[in-house]
Amino acid sequence: MKKTLETIIKKSLESLGIKPPPYIEIEVPREESFGDLSTPLAMALAKQLKKPPRTIAEDIVKNIPDEGIFEKIEVAGPGFINFKFSTGFLYSSLKSLLEEGSNFLREDIGKGRKVQIEFVSANPTGPLHLGHGRGAAVGNALANLLEAGGYTVEREYYINDAGRQVKLLGHSAFARYKELLGVEYPFPEEGYLGEYVKDIAKAAIEDIGDKYKDSDFSEAEEFFINFSLKMMLSVIKKDLSDFGIRFDTWQSEQELYQKGEVQKTIDYLKGKGLIYESENALWFKATEFGDEKDRVVIKSDGEPTYFASDIAYHMKKIQGGYDELVNIWGADHHGYIPRLKAVIDALGYDREKLKVLLVQMVSLMRGGKPVQMSKRAGEFVTLKEVIEEVGADTTKFIFLTRRQDSHLSFDIEAAKASSAENPVFYVQYANARINSIFAHAEEKGIKADSLQEADLSLLEAEEELRIIKKLLTYPMIFEAAVLNHEPHRITFYLQELAGIFHPYYNKFRVVTEDRGLTLARLALCKAIRTVLKEGLGILGVTAPERM
């Protein structure tokens, strides 16, 4: 509907001698009585044309030919133009949806442009928690969304396998190793206390026995850091796989040092006069690129900061030739964005091509009561535990029911409910119900290929027309979700579609004694199922045949 309306409005403007703007805002009105689609274009053109918005709107409307596309066009308020489509246009568009499927629902927005999405990238110092899981769901859905929108997408996980935290994990595992072998050994300050550290120590004993029983950590450091890292990465990869999340590349921070990438990048910035020495440390001139202060790259003791490897990592990204970079981070990294944008600028890349999406943490509830989480104390609830209790589909869908930078409460009991209060059940059940309708039709001798005969004009009920209009707005929702990098828009849409399908199912029989009406309603159900599967697929959620 939107593309048709855009074309018509542009032709009207051209006939008035007005150059159409590159973007015409079109929206679904808040009130159904206002029409099917609306545009505030006349108000946007008022300053340029030096005319009252209502006058411009009336001129646009007068120049739209009567081709049977609209039942009604009216100018409202200060200059909105409201459009109500004719039933003939709705039936014709529904037929196109049925014939073209995904090709009707998607638009090639990316034109093959390359995008890299880096997401999750959790420190490999413990199992994934719900915050990581939400980032995984957002990153996966965004990658699916952009791929469907015509982009070439690479999914990357950045492994923070260098620095103090990784050493602390190895030291914590070494302390537990000593403890299991009956040797008294002080646990490191701020060490990792979770049960998973004992699991690493037990696995180390199985691997090397008591080899380091009488050793200091300095002698066993390399083994325990590498062994702990390998084991935790294996756990993380397994959890992500069970969650239905895949990555194309895994970039190691250690590798950036081993291959000299960090030093090369620092030398490159030195060559541009953007690194200077002060107080025995090396600093990056971040203030020259809008940051509030310059940033330390190499500390006075000669140790690099995390920022040093981040600079090298983003240099490598830029050299990958991507048209756009997307980093999905936890909300606590908000303050890190300006310095990274400064680096992107300094490296000669358009800072606007880097998009950082911040993901808020998740409050875990059980029956409305908070479940306490504390990673450092080892009392947190892992993503794996939640998936095992409520399932990957439900977990992903709930993570995507809010915009990623909004706080999310996840109630385990509500997530397990087989009712409308469980949003994913409500949507998946719509698909399962439609499958049961088709199974029933098959029993009555009505074959799926008979739908080609369907007379869609028999779909006259108000509820049927409302569903058709909802289906035809999916391409609008899809386009906005792609352009804004917001997969949660698809989630909202699917909940709304299920919300009008279920009452329709309860009120009307699809398979009736009237063959013509049956075929028309089956065609409508097929279109609903097509859109449900398309949207769920983008979210990374299955569309079960039965429930």
N, C-alpha and C positions, 0 to 999 in steps of 0.2 A: 504493500500500500504506500509506504513512504517513498520508494523510488518513483512510482507512478505519479505521486503528488508533486515531488520535486521537479520532474520533467514538465508537468503541466504548468506549475508556477513559473518556471524559467521561460517557457514559451510565452506566457502572458506578459512577463516583464519585458521580454525582447520586443513584443508587438507594441509595447508602450514606449519603446526607445530607451529602456533602462537596462544597463548591463547587470545581469544577475550576479549576486555576491558568490564567492567561492563556497560558502556554507549557508544553507537555509535551515534554520531551526524549525524542526517539526516535532510535535509531542502529542502524547495521548492526553486529552483533557481530563481534569480531575473528576468532573461530573459526566456520566454517560450521556445525559440529556444534551450536553453541549455539542456532541458530535463524536465522530470516530477519531479524527486527527485535527490538530490545530496548529497554526503558525503565528508568531508575533512579528513576522517579517516587516509589516508596514511600520511598526514602531522603530525597528532598526534602521529603516530607510528614511525616516522623517527628517533627520538632520541633513542628510545628503541632498534630499529632494526639496527641502524647505517647504514642506506641505504638512497639513495635519495628518496623523496616522490613519484616521478613519477615511479620509479622502483617498489616500494611497490604497488602502485596503479595498475600498469600493471600486476603484479603477482596476485593480488586479482581478477582482471577481467579475467585472463586466467583460473582461477580455478572455475569460475561460469559456471555450465553446461547449455547447451542450452535446456531449457524445455518449450520454447514458452512463457515465462513470459515477456521477453523484446524484443522490436523491435530493440533497439540500446543501447549499453553501450560504453562510451568513456571516456578516461582520458583527462582532460583539465587543462590548466594553470600549476601551480606548483605541482599539484597532486590531484585535485578534480576528483571524479568519478561521471559522470552524467549518469542517467538511464532514458530511455524512455520505458514505458510499452507497450506491444502489445495490440491491440484492443481486442483480445480474452481474455486476463487477465482483461481488463477493463469491458467487458460485464459480465464476470463471477463474478467479485466483485460487480458490480451493482446488479446483481441478488441476491447475498447474502444480500446486504443492504435491498432490497425489502422484502426478506423473514424474515430477523431477526430484522429489525427495530432498536429499541434502543439498543438491545444487540450487534448489529454490530457497533453502533456509540460510545458506552461507553466501558471503560476498568475498571476492578476492581483494582484500584491502591491502595486504602486505606486498603483493606482486613479487614474491620470492625474496624479499629483503631479509637479511640475516640478523637474527636476534639471539643473544646468549642470555639465558636466565640462570643465575646462580642462586640456589636456595638450599635450605636446611643448614648446611655447613656447620653443624654442631661440633664443638670441641670433642674429640674422641676420648674424653675422660670419664664417660659414664653413659648409661643407656639413654635413649631419647625420651624426653618428657612431653607433656601435652603441647607446650609452646612450640617445640620442634615439629610436632605432628601437625599443628595448624599451619606452620610455614611450609611443610611438605605438601599439604593439601592445596594451599594457595598456589604454590609454585607449579605443581603438577597440572592443576586446572588451567592456570594461565598459559602454560606451554601448550596444552591441548587446544585452548581457545585460539591462540595466535597461529598455530598450525592450521586449524580449520579456517582461519581468516587469511590464509595465503602466505604466511611467513615461513621462512626456513629457520627452525628453532634448534638450538643446542642447549641441553640441560647439564649444568655443571655443579659439582659439590666441591667446595674448597676445604681441604683437610688441614686444620690447624695443628700440625704435628711437630711444631718446633716451639721452644720457649719454656717458661717456668711451669705452666699448668701440666704439660706433658711429663716434665721431670717429676713433678709432685705426684702424679699418678703412679709412675714407676717406683718412686720412693714409698708410697703408700702400700703398693703391692709387695714390695720387698719386706716392709715391716710385718705384714700379715704372713708372709712366707716364713719369716723367722718365728713368729708366734706359733704357727702350725707345726713347726719343727721343735717346739718346746724351748726356744731361746728367748730370753728377755731382751726386748729391743724397744727403744722409745718411738712412739708413733709420731711422724712429722707434724709440726704445727700446720694447721689449715689443710691437713691431708684429707683424702677422700674416705669417708667412713661407711659408705654403702656396702651392702652384702656382696655386690658384684666384685668388689676388690678382693674379698676372700675367695671368690670363684677364680679370679686370675691367679691368686697365690696357689690354690689347689692344682690348677692346670700346670703351673710352673713346676710344682713338685713332681707331677706325672711326667713332665718333659725332662727335667734335669736332676730329679731326686734332691739330695742334700748338698749339691755341689757348692752352694754359697752359704751353707749353714754357719760357718765360722768367719765369713767375710764381712768387710765393711761395705757400705752402699757404693763407695767410690769404685770398688772392684767389680761390683755386679750391676752398676748403673746402666751400661749400654744394653745388657741383656734384658733387664727388667723394663726399661723404657720401651724397647722395641717389641718385646713380648706382650706387654700391656696394650700398646698401640694396636698391634696386629689383632689381638683378641677383641678389643673394643670396636675396632672397625668392622670386624666380622659380625659382631652383634648388631651394630648399627645397620649394616647392609642387609642383614636378614630381616630386621624389623621393617626397613623401608620396602623390601621386596614383599613381605607379608601385607604391607599397607597398599601395595599396588603402585609403588613409586619407582621409576627408573631414572638413571642418569646416563648420559652419553660419555661424560668424562669426569674423572676424579683428579683434581689438581692438588698435589702435595706442596705444603709450604716448605718442608725440608728440601724438596727437589729444587725449589727456586734458589736456595743457598748452594746446594751441591753443584748446580749447573752455572753458578756465577751470575744468575739473573739479577739478584739484589744489588751486587756490586756494579754490574753494568748499568743499571738504572740510576744508581747514585752518581756514577761517573758521567752519565748523560746529562743529568740535571746540573752537575758541577760545571760541565762544559757550557751550559746556558746561563751560568752565573746565578743559579737558583739554590745552591747549597753553600752555606758559609759556616765557619768555625767560631764558636764562642763558648767560654767556660769549659774548654777541653771537649766539647761535644759538637756534633755536626747538626745543623738546623736547616730545614726547608723553608724557603721564603713564602709561606702560605698567605701572609697578609697582602702580598702583591696580587693575589687572586681572590680576594674577598673574605678570607678567613679572619677571625678575630685576633689571632696571634700566630707567630711562627711556630713550627713543630719540630721537636727533636727526632732525628733519624738514627743517629748513632750516639749512645750515651757516653758520658765522660769515662766510664770504665771500659769502653770499647765494644760493649754489647749493643746489638741493633734493637730498636724498638719494634713492636708489632707493626707500626706504621711503615717501617722500612720495607718489610716483605709485602705489605699491602700495595705500596707504590709499584714494586716490581710485578706483582700479580696483575695489577690493572694495566701496566705497560704491555704485558703479554696479551691481555684481552684486546687491547687496542690494535696490536699487531695481528690479531686474528681476523681483522677486516670486517668486524660486525657493524651493521648499520645502527644497532641499538644495543645497549647493555642494560640489563635489569638485575639489580641486587635485591634480594628479599631478606631483610634483617629483623631481629627482635627489636621491639620499641625502645629498649634501653640503649640502642646505638644511635639514637636521634642526633646527639651532639657530634657524632663522627662524620655526618654528611658534609658539612661545609669544608672540612679539610680534604675529604676525598674529591669533592667537586674542584677544589683548588688544584689538586694533583692532576685531575683529568685535563684541566685548562693548561697546566704547565707542560703536560705531555703532548700538547698540540691537538687535542681531540675536543669536539664540541661538547661542553659540559651538559647541554640539554639532552644529549643522546644517552646520558646515564640517568636511569630512573631508579630510585631507591624506594621500595615499598616496605613500610614498617608494619610488623605483625604484633598485635597486642597479645599479652599472655592470656591464659585460659584459667578461669576459676572452676575447679572441679567440685561438683555437688553430688550428693546422694540423697534423694528424697527431700531436696530443698535445704539440706544441711551441708556446710562446707567440709571438704576433705582437705586436710592440711598437707602441704607439699614443701619439702626442703631438700634440695639436691645435695647441699654440702653435708647435711646430717644423715643423708641416706634414707630419708623417710618419704621421698617423693613417689608418686604413682607414675609408673612408666607408661609410655604410649602402648607398648606391647600388652600390658595388663588390660588397658581399656579396650583395645582391639579384640582381645580374647573374650572379654565380657559382652561387648555390644556389637562387634563386627566391624570390618574395615569400611564397608559402604556407609553405615550409619555414622561412624566417626568422621569420615571425610565430609559427608553432606552437612553435618551439624557445624563443622569447622567453617563451612562456606555459607552459612545462613546469615552471617553478618559481614559487613565490609571489614577487610583485614586489619584496619587500624582502630577498630572499635573493640571494646572489651567484650569478652564472650563468657557466658556461664554455661557449663556443660553438665547437665544433670543425668547421671548414669541411669537412674530408674526411668526417667522420661524417655531416654534413648532406647530402652528395651521394650517400651510399650507398643502393643499392636493396635494403635489408635491414632486419631488425628493429632494428638499432642506430640507424636513422634513424626517430625516433618518428612524424613526419608521414607518411612513406612507409607505415609499418605500419598507420596508421589509414586513410589514403586508399586503400590497397590492399585493405582489407576492403570498402570501398564498391565498388571496381572489380570485385572478385571476385564480389560479389553481382550486379552488373550482368551479368557473364558467365554466371552461373547462369541468370538470367532469359532471356538471349539463347538459351542452350542449350535451355531449356524451350520457348521459342517455336518453335525448330526442330523440337521433338518434338510440336508441335501443342497445347501447353498455353498458353492465353491468360491474361493477367494478371487479367481479370475472373472467371476460374474460381476465384480464391482465396476468393470469397464462400462457396463450397461447403466450404471446408476444415474438417475435423474436428480441431480443435486438441488434442483429448484423445489423439491418436495420437503426440503429442510426449512420449514416455515415458522416453526415455534421460536418464540423470543429467546429461549435458552440455546437453541441451535445456532441462531444468528450470532448470539453473544460468543459462543465457542468459536465459530468461524472467524470472527473479528480478532479474537484473542490469538488464534493460530497465525493469522496473517500479520500480527505485530511482532512475531518472533524475529524476523530478519532485522527489525529496528533494534530490538533488545541486543541481538548478537553484535550488530555493528557498534553500538554504544559500549558494549562490554569489551570488545576488541580495542577500540580507540582509547578507552579510559583504563585499560588493563584491570578490569574489575569483573572477575568470574562470578562474584556473588550475585550479579544481576541475573545470571542464568538461573541460579537457585531460587531467587525471588519469583521469577517468571514461572518456573515449574510448579512451585507451590500454589501460585494463583491459578494456573491452568488446571491442576488437580482439584483445586477448590471450587471450580465451576463444573468440572466433569462429574464428580461424585454425586452432587445433588441431581444432575441430569440423569445419571444412571438410575438413581433411586426413583425418579419421577416417570421416566419413559421406558417402555419396552423397546429394545432395538430389533430383536427378531420377532416379527409379528406375522399375522396371516396376510398382510398386504405386502406382496413381494417387492413392489416398487419402493415403498417406504423403507422396508428392511434394507434393501441395497443402498439406499441413500444414507441411512443411519450407520450402516456398516462402513461406508466410505468415510463418513465423518470420524468414526472411531479409528479407522486406519490412519487418518491424518493426525489425530491426537497421538496415537502410538508412535508415529514417525517423529513427531516433535519431541515427545518424551524421551525416546531413545537417543535422539540427537543431543538434547540438553544433558541428559545423564551421562552420556559418553564423554562430553566435554568436562564434566565434573569428575570423571574417573570413577563413576558409580555404575553398577550393573543395573540392567532392566530385566528383572526376573520374570519368567513366563508364568509362574504360579507362586502363590504365597499361602 
